[in-house]
Amino acid sequence: MFDFRDDTIFGLRNLLESSSRGSKPVAVWVGAGASAWLGYECWSDLAARFHRTFLKTEPSYERALAAAVLERGEYPKLFQLCQNANKQTFFRLLGDSFPPRPATPVYQRLINALQRLEGQFILTTNFDEAIERNLPNLAPVQRSDLPRVVALLTARAPFVAKLHGSISAIESVVLTSADYDRLLGDASFTEVLRCVLTTCSIVFLGYSLRDEYLFRMLDRNALLYTLFGDGPHFLLTAEQRSGLPDSIRTIRYLDDAHRDYKWHHVFRLVA
């Protein structure tokens, strides 16, 4: 289950202490790993499929450049090349990639765990809508209305904030390099993150903290980096991580056949 090295022991202890003190609410940041439990493609598979489709159907597609950025794992750039070649095809493929799916046993355990959390403050970079469907008591906050998160936190009202948009409002989705650039320049988005990072302790779940925009924001925005220091925040990971802000505690789990239970046990500590 857990990899009980010093960092994990301290991380679990800090999470339990933070929750029991009640000085800060616990918010959960749900990443693409959770969507994979529903059978949605990971980013590398989605990018590869888009690339294959555009190779076959779009003569204006920049094939050599696209192959190079795909090889380097620069997925926002790959998606940008697809959108540049044919916007209609791009959005059609994207919409078809995230249809509603029934909850799998693993995903249902996630939903059950989230239901037990006292605050149910959830942020997600996923644009499928499984969380909203399975937790209808949460107020959905779309990317166009993210400042509403501040008011909901103040009122301690449960919400799910769609940081990267939703598939039902497909042009709100953050996927291409231009989308990320717009996000980086959005002062209201940065302000919402600032509020959440200073008001809450964040548990990053199914999220590697390698999302390109977040590290670019940390690189460009020294203020935001210092806000991570307000923590504590917690990253569930199977990997040895370095270069994170000091306030992010790692809770490492063993990457074995039962790895989907890792968050279940963590949430039992804070529920």
ZANU-546697 format. One line per field, with one value per residue: x, y, z of N, C-alpha, C in turn; residue in three letters. Coordinates in steps of 0.05 Angstrom, whole numbers, plus 32768, in hexadecimal, padded with zeros to 4 digits. Example, Ala and Ser with C-alpha at 12.3 -4.5 7.8 and 13.67 -1.06 7.14 Angstrom:
BEGIN
n.east = 8108/8101
n.north = 7F8E/7FD3
n.up = 809C/808E
ca.east = 80F6/8111
ca.north = 7FA6/7FEB
ca.up = 809C/808F
c.east = 8108/8102
c.north = 7FBE/8001
c.up = 809C/809D
res = ALA/SER
! end
This chain:
BEGIN
n.east = 8011/8017/8057/8082/80AB/80D3/80BE/8089/8074/8077/8056/8023/801B/801A/7FED/7FC4/7FC7/7FBD/7F88/7F6E/7F75/7F56/7F60/7F66/7F3E/7F3C/7F49/7F3F/7F65/7F58/7F74/7F88/7F91/7F66/7F3D/7F50/7F42/7F0E/7F13/7F20/7F4D/7F93/7FBE/7FE8/7FD6/7FA7/7FBD/7FDC/7FB5/7F97/7FC0/7FC8/7F97/7F95/7FC0/7FAC/7F80/7F85/7FA2/7FBE/7FD6/800E/8039/806F/8082/805A/8062/8094/808A/8066/8086/80A7/8085/8067/802E/8006/8018/8014/7FDC/7FCF/7FE2/7FC0/7F8F/7F99/7F9C/7F68/7F32/7EFD/7EFF/7F22/7F04/7ED9/7EF1/7F04/7ED5/7EBD/7EDF/7ED6/7EA4/7E6A/7E76/7E69/7E73/7EAC/7EC0/7EEF/7EED/7EBD/7ECB/7EEC/7EC5/7EA5/7ECA/7ED4/7EA1/7EA0/7EC0/7EC5/7EC2/7EBF/7ED9/7EED/7F1C/7F2A/7F50/7F3C/7F12/7EE8/7EA6/7E9C/7EA1/7E7C/7E4C/7E4A/7E4C/7E1E/7E10/7E37/7E4A/7E53/7E89/7E9B/7ED1/7ECC/7EB5/7ED5/7EE5/7EBB/7EC7/7EE2/7EBA/7E9B/7EBF/7EC5/7E91/7E91/7E7A/7E6C/7E90/7EA2/7ED7/7EE4/7F1D/7F36/7F0D/7ED0/7EB6/7E84/7E81/7EA3/7EC8/7EDE/7F05/7F47/7F7D/7F9F/7FDE/7FD5/7FA8/7FBD/7FE0/7FBC/7FA4/7FCF/7FD4/7FA7/7F8F/7F66/7F61/7F93/7F8C/7F62/7F7D/7FA3/7F83/7F6D/7F9C/7FAF/7F85/7F76/7F8C/7FA8/7F9B/7FB9/7FA2/7FA6/7FC5/7FFF/801B/8038/8020/8022/8013/8011/8046/805E/8045/8059/808E/808D/8073/8085/806A/803E/805A/806E/803E/8031/8050/8031/8011/7FFF/8006/7FF5/800F/7FFC/8021/8045/8079/80BD/80C6/80E1/80F4/80C4/809A/80A9/807F/805F/804E/8062/803D/804B/803B/803A/8044/801E/7FF4/7FC8/7FC3/7F9B/7F82/7F9C/7F8E/7F5E/7F69/7F85/7F5D/7F3C/7F57/7F4E/7F18
n.north = 7FE8/8024/8044/8042/806B/80A0/80D1/80C4/80B4/80E4/8102/80E9/80F0/8128/8134/811C/8139/816D/8167/8159/8185/81AC/81DE/81ED/81E0/81A2/819A/8177/8168/814F/8128/8110/80DB/80C6/80C8/80A1/8073/806C/805B/807F/809B/80A3/80DE/80D7/80AD/80C3/80EF/80D4/80B9/80E4/80F8/80CE/80CF/8103/8100/80DF/80FA/8132/815C/818C/8186/818B/815E/814B/816D/8163/812D/8130/8150/812F/8103/8119/811F/814E/815F/8189/81A9/8186/817E/81B2/81B7/8193/81AD/81DC/81C8/81B4/81CC/81BB/8183/8178/8187/8165/8132/8137/813F/810D/80ED/80ED/80D4/80CB/809C/8060/805A/8038/8001/8013/804B/8056/804D/8079/80A2/8095/809E/80D5/80E9/80E2/8109/8144/8179/8177/8193/819A/819A/8194/8181/8163/815B/8139/8128/810A/810F/8137/811D/80F2/8108/812C/8152/8178/81BA/81CB/81EC/8211/821E/8252/826C/826C/828F/828B/8262/8276/828F/8262/8243/8265/8263/822E/8209/81CF/81BE/81B2/81C4/81D3/81D6/81D3/81D7/81B9/8180/8187/81BB/81C7/81E9/8201/81E2/81D4/81C4/81CB/81EB/8221/8227/821E/8249/8274/8268/8270/82A6/82B9/82DF/82DA/82A3/8296/82B1/8294/8262/8274/8282/824F/8232/824B/824A/8215/81D1/81A9/816B/8148/811E/80E8/8106/8120/814D/815F/817A/81A3/81DB/81EA/81E6/8209/8237/823A/8242/8274/8295/82AD/82BB/8297/8268/8270/826F/823A/822C/8236/820C/81D1/81A7/816B/8135/80FC/80C6/8097/809E/80B3/80F4/8134/817A/8193/81C5/81D6/81CF/81A6/8168/8126/80EA/80AC/8072/802C/8013/7FE8/7FAF/7FBE/7FF4/8019/8020/8045/807C/8074/8063/808F/80B7/80A2/80B3/80EA/80F3
n.up = 8000/8018/800E/803E/8049/8064/8050/8043/8075/8092/8071/8074/80AB/80AF/808F/80AC/80DB/80C8/80B6/80E6/8106/80EE/80DC/80A7/806F/804A/8008/7FCA/7F93/7F57/7F26/7EE4/7EEB/7F07/7EE1/7EBE/7EDA/7ECB/7E98/7E71/7E40/7E4D/7E4A/7E26/7E05/7DF0/7DD4/7DAE/7D91/7D7B/7D5B/7D35/7D1C/7D04/7CE3/7CBB/7CA7/7CA0/7C74/7C7E/7CAE/7CD7/7CD0/7CDA/7D03/7D29/7D34/7D4D/7D7B/7D95/7DA0/7DC5/7DEE/7DF3/7DFB/7DFC/7DD2/7DA7/7DA5/7D98/7D64/7D4B/7D52/7D35/7D02/7CF6/7D13/7D1B/7D16/7D3F/7D6E/7D69/7D6E/7DA2/7DC0/7DB7/7DD4/7E0A/7E20/7E4B/7E7F/7EA3/7EEA/7EFF/7F2B/7F46/7F3E/7F57/7F8C/7F93/7F8F/7FBB/7FE4/7FDE/7FEB/8021/8035/805D/8049/8010/7FE5/7FA6/7F73/7F2E/7EF6/7ECE/7E95/7E8A/7EA4/7ED1/7F09/7F16/7F07/7F29/7F5B/7F69/7F8E/7F90/7F80/7F3E/7F21/7EEC/7EBF/7EAB/7ED4/7F01/7F2C/7F50/7F72/7F9E/7FBD/7FC9/7FE7/8013/8028/8036/8014/7FEE/7FB1/7F6C/7F47/7F05/7EEB/7EBA/7E96/7E78/7E56/7E41/7E36/7E08/7DF0/7E1B/7E2F/7E45/7E22/7DF6/7DE3/7DDD/7DFD/7E30/7E33/7E35/7E65/7E88/7E85/7E9E/7ECE/7EF4/7EF9/7F10/7F41/7F58/7F60/7F84/7FB0/7FBD/7FC9/7FF6/801A/8021/8030/8000/7FE2/7FB2/7F81/7F56/7F35/7F1B/7F29/7EFF/7ED8/7EA1/7EA0/7ED6/7EEA/7EC8/7ED8/7F0D/7F01/7EE7/7F0A/7F42/7F71/7F73/7F7B/7FAE/7FCA/7FCB/7FF5/8021/8030/8059/801F/7FFA/7FD5/7FB5/7F9F/7F77/7F6C/7F75/7F86/7F76/7F7D/7F8A/7FA8/7FED/8010/7FFD/800D/8002/7FF9/7FF3/7FCD/7FC2/7F82/7F6F/7F62/7F7E/7F7E/7F78/7FA8/7FC6/7FCF/7FE8/801C/802F/802F/8056/8083/8085/8080
ca.east = 8000/8029/8074/8086/80C4/80CF/80AD/806D/806C/8072/8040/800B/8017/8012/7FD2/7FB2/7FC8/7FB0/7F6C/7F62/7F75/7F40/7F67/7F62/7F30/7F4A/7F3E/7F4B/7F6B/7F56/7F81/7F81/7F92/7F4B/7F2E/7F59/7F33/7EF5/7F1A/7F28/7F69/7FA7/7FC4/7FF9/7FC6/7F96/7FCD/7FE4/7F9D/7F93/7FD5/7FC2/7F7F/7F9B/7FD2/7F9C/7F69/7F8A/7FBB/7FCC/7FE2/802C/803F/808A/8083/8048/8070/80AA/8080/805A/809C/80B2/8070/805D/8013/7FF7/8021/8008/7FC0/7FCD/7FE6/7FA7/7F7A/7FA0/7F96/7F4B/7F26/7EE5/7F07/7F2E/7EF0/7EC9/7F00/7F05/7EBB/7EB8/7EF2/7ECE/7E88/7E64/7E7D/7E60/7E88/7EB9/7EC3/7F04/7EE3/7EA9/7ED9/7EF4/7EAD/7E9D/7EDD/7ECF/7E88/7EA5/7ED0/7EB4/7EBD/7EBA/7EE3/7EFB/7F25/7F32/7F59/7F2E/7EFA/7ED0/7E94/7E94/7E9F/7E63/7E36/7E4A/7E49/7E0C/7E0D/7E4C/7E44/7E67/7E94/7EA8/7EE9/7EC4/7EAA/7EE6/7EE5/7EA6/7ED3/7EE9/7EA2/7E93/7ED1/7EBE/7E78/7E95/7E66/7E7B/7E91/7EB7/7EE0/7EEF/7F33/7F3C/7EF4/7EC0/7EB2/7E6A/7E86/7EBC/7EDC/7EEB/7F19/7F63/7F8B/7FB4/7FF2/7FC9/7F96/7FCE/7FEA/7FA6/7FA1/7FE5/7FCF/7F8D/7F94/7F51/7F68/7FA9/7F81/7F54/7F91/7FAF/7F70/7F6B/7FB5/7FB3/7F6F/7F73/7FA1/7FA0/7FA3/7FBB/7F9B/7FA5/7FD0/801B/8028/8049/8010/8034/800D/8017/8062/8064/803C/806C/80A7/8088/8065/8092/8056/802F/806B/806F/8025/8032/805D/801E/8007/800C/7FF8/7FFD/800F/7FFD/8031/8056/8093/80CF/80C3/80F3/80EE/80AA/809B/80AE/8066/8051/8056/805C/8034/8052/802E/8046/8036/8019/7FD9/7FB2/7FCA/7F83/7F78/7FAD/7F7F/7F48/7F74/7F8B/7F44/7F32/7F64/7F45/7EFB
ca.north = 8000/803C/8040/8050/8079/80B7/80E6/80BB/80B4/80FF/810C/80DF/80FD/8144/8134/8116/8150/8183/8162/8159/81A1/81BA/81FA/81F1/81CA/8191/8199/8162/816F/8136/8129/80FE/80BF/80BD/80C3/8088/805E/8069/8051/8094/8099/80B5/80F3/80CC/809D/80D6/80FE/80C2/80B4/80FC/80FA/80BB/80D8/811A/80F7/80D3/810A/814F/8162/81A3/817F/818C/8143/8147/817B/8155/8114/8138/8158/8117/80F3/8127/8121/8169/815A/81A1/81B2/8173/8185/81CC/81B2/8187/81C2/81EE/81BA/81B3/81D0/81AB/8168/8178/8188/814D/811C/813C/8139/80F0/80DF/80ED/80D0/80C1/8080/8057/8058/801E/7FFD/8024/8066/8058/8050/8095/80B2/8090/80AC/80F2/80EE/80E2/8121/8157/8191/8171/81A8/818A/81A6/8180/8188/8151/8167/8128/8133/80F4/8118/8145/810B/80E0/8118/8142/8167/818C/81D0/81CB/8207/820F/822F/826E/8278/8262/82A0/8282/824F/8285/8292/8248/823C/8276/8258/8212/81FB/81BC/81C5/81A6/81DA/81C8/81E9/81D1/81D6/81A1/8177/8190/81D6/81BC/81FE/820A/81CE/81DC/81AD/81D3/81FD/823C/8227/8221/8264/8285/8263/827D/82C3/82BF/82E8/82CF/8287/8296/82B9/827D/8250/8281/827F/8233/8229/8258/8244/81F8/81BE/819B/8150/8143/8102/80E2/811E/811D/8167/8165/8188/81B8/81F6/81F0/81EB/8222/824D/823C/824E/8290/82A5/82A7/82BE/827F/8254/8275/8268/821E/8229/823A/81F1/81BC/8199/814F/8128/80DF/80BF/807F/80A6/80C5/810F/8149/8194/819D/81D9/81C9/81C9/818F/814E/810F/80D2/8099/8059/8017/8011/7FCB/7FA8/7FC9/8010/802B/8024/8057/8094/806B/8062/80AA/80C5/8099/80C2/8105/80F5
ca.up = 8000/8019/800F/8057/804D/8076/8045/8045/8091/8099/8061/8080/80C5/80AA/8084/80C2/80ED/80BA/80B6/8101/8111/80E2/80D6/808B/8062/8037/7FED/7FBA/7F77/7F49/7F0C/7ECE/7EF4/7F0E/7EC8/7EB3/7EE7/7EBC/7E7E/7E5E/7E38/7E58/7E37/7E10/7DF2/7DE2/7DC0/7D98/7D80/7D6B/7D47/7D20/7D0D/7CF4/7CCD/7CA6/7C9D/7C9C/7C65/7C88/7CC8/7CD7/7CD7/7CE6/7D1C/7D3B/7D3D/7D5F/7D96/7DA2/7DAA/7DDD/7E03/7DF6/7DF2/7DF4/7DB7/7D94/7DA2/7D8A/7D47/7D41/7D50/7D1F/7CE8/7CF1/7D2D/7D1E/7D1B/7D5A/7D83/7D66/7D7A/7DBE/7DCC/7DB6/7DE5/7E26/7E24/7E66/7E85/7EBE/7EFE/7F04/7F48/7F50/7F3E/7F6B/7FA6/7F95/7F95/7FD7/7FF6/7FDD/7FF9/803E/803D/8069/8039/7FF4/7FD3/7F92/7F5A/7F1B/7EDB/7EBB/7E89/7E8B/7EB8/7EE2/7F25/7F19/7F04/7F40/7F73/7F60/7FA2/7F8D/7F6D/7F29/7F1B/7ED2/7EBD/7EA6/7EED/7F17/7F45/7F62/7F85/7FB6/7FCD/7FD2/7FFD/802A/8033/803B/8003/7FDD/7F95/7F5B/7F35/7EEC/7EE5/7E9D/7E87/7E77/7E3B/7E38/7E2C/7DFD/7DEA/7E34/7E36/7E43/7E17/7DE3/7DEE/7DDF/7E14/7E47/7E34/7E3E/7E82/7E96/7E85/7EAA/7EEA/7F06/7EFF/7F24/7F5A/7F64/7F6B/7F9C/7FC6/7FC5/7FD5/8010/802B/8024/802B/7FE8/7FDC/7F95/7F7D/7F39/7F29/7F20/7F2C/7EE7/7EC4/7E96/7EA7/7EF2/7EED/7EBA/7EEA/7F22/7EF6/7EDF/7F1E/7F5C/7F85/7F75/7F87/7FCB/7FD5/7FD1/800F/8036/8035/804A/800A/7FFA/7FBB/7FB5/7F88/7F78/7F62/7F84/7F7A/7F80/7F71/7F91/7FBE/8006/801F/7FF2/8019/7FF1/8005/7FDE/7FCE/7FB1/7F68/7F6B/7F56/7F8F/7F81/7F78/7FC3/7FD5/7FD8/7FFA/8037/8036/8035/8070/8097/8086/807F
c.east = 8012/8046/807E/80A3/80BE/80BC/808F/8063/8065/805A/8025/8006/800E/7FF5/7FBE/7FB0/7FB8/7F92/7F60/7F62/7F5E/7F46/7F63/7F51/7F42/7F3C/7F4D/7F4D/7F6C/7F61/7F79/7F82/7F77/7F3A/7F37/7F4B/7F18/7EFA/7F1F/7F46/7F7B/7FB0/7FD6/7FE9/7FB3/7FA5/7FD5/7FCD/7F96/7FA7/7FD0/7FAB/7F86/7FAF/7FC2/7F89/7F6F/7FA4/7FCB/7FDA/8000/8037/805A/808C/8072/8055/8086/809F/8072/8070/80A7/809D/8065/8040/8003/7FFF/8016/7FEB/7FBC/7FD0/7FCD/7F92/7F80/7F99/7F78/7F3D/7F0D/7EEC/7F12/7F18/7EDE/7ED7/7F00/7EEB/7EB5/7ECA/7EE9/7EB0/7E83/7E6B/7E72/7E78/7E92/7EBB/7ED9/7EFA/7ECE/7EB5/7EE2/7EDC/7EA5/7EB0/7ED9/7EB5/7E8C/7EB4/7EBD/7EAE/7EB5/7EC0/7EF5/7F03/7F2E/7F3B/7F4C/7F16/7EE4/7EBF/7E8A/7E91/7E83/7E4B/7E33/7E47/7E38/7E08/7E22/7E44/7E5A/7E6F/7EA4/7EC0/7EE2/7EBA/7EBB/7EE7/7ED0/7EB1/7EDA/7ED1/7E99/7EA5/7ECA/7EA5/7E7A/7E80/7E75/7E7A/7EA5/7EBE/7EEE/7F05/7F3A/7F24/7EE6/7EBA/7E97/7E6B/7EA2/7ED1/7EE8/7F02/7F36/7F73/7FA2/7FC8/7FE6/7FB6/7FA6/7FD9/7FD5/7FA2/7FB6/7FE1/7FB6/7F91/7F7F/7F57/7F7E/7F9F/7F71/7F67/7F9D/7F9D/7F6F/7F84/7FBA/7F9D/7F6D/7F8D/7F98/7FAB/7FA2/7FB7/7F99/7FB2/7FEE/802A/803C/8039/801F/802D/8014/8034/806B/805C/804F/8086/80A4/807F/8071/807E/8047/8040/806C/8055/8023/803F/804A/8013/7FFC/7FFA/8004/7FFA/8011/800B/803F/8073/80A3/80CE/80D7/80EA/80D3/80AD/809C/8095/8057/805D/804F/8053/8037/8044/803D/8036/8032/7FFD/7FC3/7FB6/7FB2/7F78/7F87/7F9E/7F69/7F52/7F7B/7F72/7F37/7F3F/7F57/7F27/7EEF
c.north = 8019/8033/8050/8059/8092/80CB/80DE/80BC/80D1/810A/8103/80ED/811A/8146/812F/812D/8168/8180/8164/8174/81B1/81D7/8201/81DA/81BB/8192/8184/816B/8155/8139/8113/80E1/80B4/80B8/80A8/8070/8059/805E/8066/8092/80AC/80C9/80E9/80BD/80AF/80E5/80ED/80BC/80CC/80FE/80E7/80C4/80EF/8114/80ED/80E6/8127/8155/817A/819E/817E/8172/8140/8154/816C/813C/811A/8140/8141/8106/80FF/8129/813D/816A/8174/81AB/81A0/817A/81A0/81C8/81A5/819C/81D5/81E2/81BA/81B5/81BF/818E/8165/8176/816F/8135/811F/8135/811B/80E0/80DD/80EA/80C8/80A3/8079/8055/803B/801A/800F/8041/806A/805B/806D/80A6/80AE/809E/80CA/80FA/80F0/80FB/8136/816F/818C/8189/819A/819C/8190/818C/8176/815F/8152/8131/811D/80FD/8125/8132/80FA/80EE/8130/8158/817D/81A1/81CF/81E7/8204/8223/824D/827C/8270/8275/8299/826F/825D/8288/8277/823E/824B/826B/823B/8201/81E8/81C3/81B3/81BC/81CD/81DA/81E9/81CF/81BB/819A/8180/81AD/81D4/81D2/820A/81F8/81D8/81C3/81B5/81E6/821A/823D/822B/823D/8278/8281/8271/829B/82CC/82C6/82DD/82B2/8285/829E/82A3/8269/825B/827D/8262/822A/8234/8250/8226/81E9/81AC/817F/814C/8125/80FD/80F8/811F/8137/816C/8173/81A1/81D4/81FD/81F6/8204/823A/8250/8249/826C/82A1/829E/82A9/82A4/8269/8257/826D/824A/8219/822D/8220/81EA/81B0/817D/8143/810A/80D6/80A5/8085/80B5/80E0/8122/8164/819F/81B3/81CA/81C1/81B2/8176/8138/80F7/80BC/807E/8045/8013/7FF4/7FC7/7FB5/7FE7/8022/802F/8039/806F/808D/806C/807E/80B9/80BB/80A8/80DE/8108/80F8
c.up = 8000/8019/8027/805A/805E/806B/8047/8062/8099/808A/806D/809B/80C2/80A0/809B/80D5/80E2/80BB/80D2/810E/8106/80DB/80B8/8080/804F/801D/7FDD/7F9D/7F68/7F2C/7EF9/7ED6/7EFC/7EF6/7EBB/7EC0/7EDA/7EA0/7E69/7E58/7E48/7E42/7E20/7DFC/7DE2/7DCD/7DA9/7D85/7D6F/7D54/7D2F/7D0F/7CFA/7CDE/7CB5/7C98/7C96/7C8D/7C6F/7CA3/7CC5/7CE1/7CE6/7D01/7D31/7D46/7D51/7D7B/7DA4/7DAE/7DC4/7DF4/7E07/7DEB/7DEC/7DD9/7DA1/7D8F/7D94/7D6C/7D3B/7D3E/7D39/7D04/7CE2/7D0C/7D30/7D24/7D37/7D6F/7D81/7D73/7D99/7DCC/7DCC/7DCA/7E02/7E2A/7E41/7E69/7EA0/7ED1/7F00/7F22/7F54/7F53/7F53/7F87/7FA9/7F9D/7FB2/7FEB/7FF6/7FEC/8017/8048/8048/8057/801C/7FE2/7FBF/7F7B/7F48/7F01/7EC6/7EAF/7E83/7EA3/7ECC/7EFF/7F29/7F18/7F1D/7F5B/7F6D/7F75/7FA0/7F79/7F57/7F22/7F01/7ED1/7EB9/7EBF/7F06/7F30/7F59/7F78/7F9F/7FC8/7FD8/7FE9/8016/8038/803B/802C/7FF0/7FC0/7F87/7F47/7F1D/7EE1/7EC7/7E8C/7E87/7E5B/7E30/7E2E/7E1F/7DF7/7E04/7E3C/7E32/7E3A/7E05/7DF0/7DF0/7DF7/7E2E/7E4A/7E3E/7E5C/7E92/7E99/7E93/7EC8/7EFD/7F0C/7F14/7F40/7F68/7F6F/7F84/7FB4/7FD0/7FD4/7FF1/8024/8033/8025/8014/7FE8/7FBE/7F90/7F5F/7F29/7F30/7F28/7F16/7ED2/7EBB/7EA0/7EC3/7EF6/7EDE/7ECB/7F01/7F19/7EF1/7EF6/7F3A/7F73/7F89/7F81/7FA5/7FD8/7FDB/7FED/8026/8040/8050/8035/8007/7FDE/7FBF/7F9C/7F8C/7F72/7F77/7F77/7F86/7F72/7F77/7FA6/7FD9/8015/8014/7FFD/8006/8002/7FF0/7FE3/7FBC/7F98/7F61/7F61/7F66/7F91/7F82/7F94/7FD2/7FE0/7FEB/8017/8041/803E/804F/8087/809B/8086/809B
res = MET/PHE/ASP/PHE/ARG/ASP/ASP/THR/ILE/PHE/GLY/LEU/ARG/ASN/LEU/LEU/GLU/SER/SER/SER/ARG/GLY/SER/LYS/PRO/VAL/ALA/VAL/TRP/VAL/GLY/ALA/GLY/ALA/SER/ALA/TRP/LEU/GLY/TYR/GLU/CYS/TRP/SER/ASP/LEU/ALA/ALA/ARG/PHE/HIS/ARG/THR/PHE/LEU/LYS/THR/GLU/PRO/SER/TYR/GLU/ARG/ALA/LEU/ALA/ALA/ALA/VAL/LEU/GLU/ARG/GLY/GLU/TYR/PRO/LYS/LEU/PHE/GLN/LEU/CYS/GLN/ASN/ALA/ASN/LYS/GLN/THR/PHE/PHE/ARG/LEU/LEU/GLY/ASP/SER/PHE/PRO/PRO/ARG/PRO/ALA/THR/PRO/VAL/TYR/GLN/ARG/LEU/ILE/ASN/ALA/LEU/GLN/ARG/LEU/GLU/GLY/GLN/PHE/ILE/LEU/THR/THR/ASN/PHE/ASP/GLU/ALA/ILE/GLU/ARG/ASN/LEU/PRO/ASN/LEU/ALA/PRO/VAL/GLN/ARG/SER/ASP/LEU/PRO/ARG/VAL/VAL/ALA/LEU/LEU/THR/ALA/ARG/ALA/PRO/PHE/VAL/ALA/LYS/LEU/HIS/GLY/SER/ILE/SER/ALA/ILE/GLU/SER/VAL/VAL/LEU/THR/SER/ALA/ASP/TYR/ASP/ARG/LEU/LEU/GLY/ASP/ALA/SER/PHE/THR/GLU/VAL/LEU/ARG/CYS/VAL/LEU/THR/THR/CYS/SER/ILE/VAL/PHE/LEU/GLY/TYR/SER/LEU/ARG/ASP/GLU/TYR/LEU/PHE/ARG/MET/LEU/ASP/ARG/ASN/ALA/LEU/LEU/TYR/THR/LEU/PHE/GLY/ASP/GLY/PRO/HIS/PHE/LEU/LEU/THR/ALA/GLU/GLN/ARG/SER/GLY/LEU/PRO/ASP/SER/ILE/ARG/THR/ILE/ARG/TYR/LEU/ASP/ASP/ALA/HIS/ARG/ASP/TYR/LYS/TRP/HIS/HIS/VAL/PHE/ARG/LEU/VAL/ALA
! end
